[in-house]
Amino acid sequence: MSETFSATGRRKTATARVTLVPGSGRITVNKRPYEDYFGTLSLQNKVLHPLQVANVGNQYDVAISASGGGVTGQIGAIQLGIARALLKTNPELKDALRENSLLTRDPRKKERKKPGQPGARKRFQFSKR
């Protein structure tokens, strides 16, 4: 029986559930190849970053279920989820992952709209007379 490692990552309103299974290095996001889900090369590299830092390129098949938020939020959630799952596979990776800021949850969220204003910070136009 092969052991599976799973973890959850979050950023803004996006959530990613990541499952690592020993395999050939296939990565799927919502049952689609990650190349199809994330169109640009830079986004694809961000998904691979935690695996490259840990030097486990083709050792694990990664199944990701991403929901909520936009592309940037989902990428951040996926990175955190993969890093946390890799930490479960080998606790010695903690220093390398921490050095690359892959284990830190990004706490920034959208600021709420305030009453008497059109947005969170913007004010209605001031009229002197």
C-alpha positions as CSV (number, residue, x, y, z in Angstrom):
1,M,0.0,0.0,0.0
2,S,1.4,3.4,-1.0
3,E,1.1,6.2,1.6
4,T,-0.8,9.3,0.7
5,F,-0.1,12.8,2.2
6,S,-2.7,15.5,2.2
7,A,-2.8,19.1,3.3
8,T,-4.9,22.3,2.9
9,G,-3.7,25.7,1.8
10,R,-5.6,28.9,1.8
11,R,-5.1,32.5,0.5
12,K,-7.6,35.3,0.3
13,T,-10.9,33.4,-0.3
14,A,-9.3,30.5,-2.2
15,T,-8.8,27.0,-0.8
16,A,-6.7,24.2,-2.1
17,R,-6.8,20.6,-0.9
18,V,-3.6,18.8,-2.0
19,T,-2.9,15.1,-2.0
20,L,0.5,13.6,-2.6
21,V,0.8,10.0,-3.8
22,P,4.2,8.4,-4.7
23,G,4.2,8.3,-8.5
24,S,5.6,9.7,-11.7
25,G,5.2,13.4,-11.2
26,R,1.7,14.0,-12.7
27,I,0.0,17.1,-11.4
28,T,-3.8,17.6,-11.7
29,V,-5.9,20.6,-10.7
30,N,-9.6,19.9,-10.4
31,K,-9.1,16.7,-12.5
32,R,-7.4,18.6,-15.3
33,P,-3.6,18.7,-16.1
34,Y,-2.2,21.8,-14.4
35,E,-0.8,23.0,-17.8
36,D,-4.5,23.3,-19.0
37,Y,-5.8,24.9,-15.8
38,F,-3.0,27.5,-15.6
39,G,-2.3,28.8,-19.1
40,T,0.9,30.8,-18.6
41,L,4.3,29.4,-17.9
42,S,4.9,31.7,-14.9
43,L,1.8,30.4,-13.2
44,Q,2.8,26.8,-13.9
45,N,6.3,27.5,-12.5
46,K,4.7,28.8,-9.3
47,V,2.8,25.5,-8.8
48,L,6.1,23.6,-9.3
49,H,8.2,25.9,-7.0
50,P,7.6,23.9,-3.7
51,L,8.5,20.6,-5.4
52,Q,11.7,22.1,-6.9
53,V,12.7,23.5,-3.5
54,A,12.3,20.1,-1.9
55,N,14.0,18.3,-4.9
56,V,11.2,15.8,-5.4
57,G,10.3,16.7,-9.0
58,N,9.0,13.4,-10.3
59,Q,8.6,11.4,-7.1
60,Y,5.0,12.3,-6.3
61,D,1.7,12.5,-8.2
62,V,-0.1,15.7,-7.0
63,A,-3.9,15.8,-7.0
64,I,-5.3,19.3,-6.2
65,S,-8.8,20.4,-5.6
66,A,-8.9,24.2,-5.8
67,S,-12.0,26.4,-5.2
68,G,-12.9,30.0,-4.5
69,G,-11.0,33.2,-5.3
70,G,-9.2,34.0,-8.5
71,V,-6.1,32.7,-10.2
72,T,-3.6,34.4,-7.9
73,G,-5.4,33.3,-4.7
74,Q,-5.6,29.7,-5.9
75,I,-1.9,29.7,-6.9
76,G,-1.0,30.9,-3.4
77,A,-3.3,28.3,-1.8
78,I,-1.8,25.5,-3.9
79,Q,1.8,26.5,-3.0
80,L,1.0,26.4,0.7
81,G,-0.9,23.1,0.4
82,I,1.9,21.4,-1.5
83,A,4.5,22.7,0.9
84,R,2.5,21.5,4.0
85,A,2.0,18.1,2.3
86,L,5.8,17.8,1.5
87,L,6.5,18.7,5.2
88,K,4.5,15.6,6.2
89,T,6.5,13.4,3.8
90,N,9.8,14.6,5.3
91,P,10.1,17.0,8.3
92,E,13.7,17.8,7.4
93,L,12.4,19.9,4.5
94,K,11.1,22.5,7.0
95,D,14.2,24.8,6.8
96,A,14.3,24.9,3.0
97,L,10.6,25.5,2.7
98,R,10.6,28.2,5.4
99,E,13.6,29.9,3.7
100,N,11.5,30.3,0.5
101,S,8.5,31.5,2.5
102,L,6.4,28.5,1.4
103,L,5.1,27.6,4.8
104,T,3.8,31.1,5.7
105,R,0.0,31.7,5.3
106,D,-0.6,35.0,3.6
107,P,-3.0,36.8,6.0
108,R,-4.0,39.6,3.6
109,K,-7.7,39.7,2.7
110,K,-9.9,42.2,1.0
111,E,-10.7,45.1,3.3
112,R,-14.4,45.6,4.0
113,K,-16.5,48.4,2.5
114,K,-17.2,51.1,5.1
115,P,-20.5,52.9,5.5
116,G,-20.7,56.4,4.1
117,Q,-18.0,55.6,1.5
118,P,-18.2,54.0,-1.9
119,G,-15.4,51.4,-1.1
120,A,-13.0,50.4,1.6
121,R,-10.9,53.6,1.5
122,K,-12.3,55.8,-1.3
123,R,-14.4,58.7,-0.2
124,F,-17.4,60.3,-2.0
125,Q,-16.4,63.5,-3.7
126,F,-16.2,66.4,-1.3
127,S,-18.2,69.5,-2.4
128,K,-17.6,72.8,-0.7
129,R,-20.8,74.4,-1.8
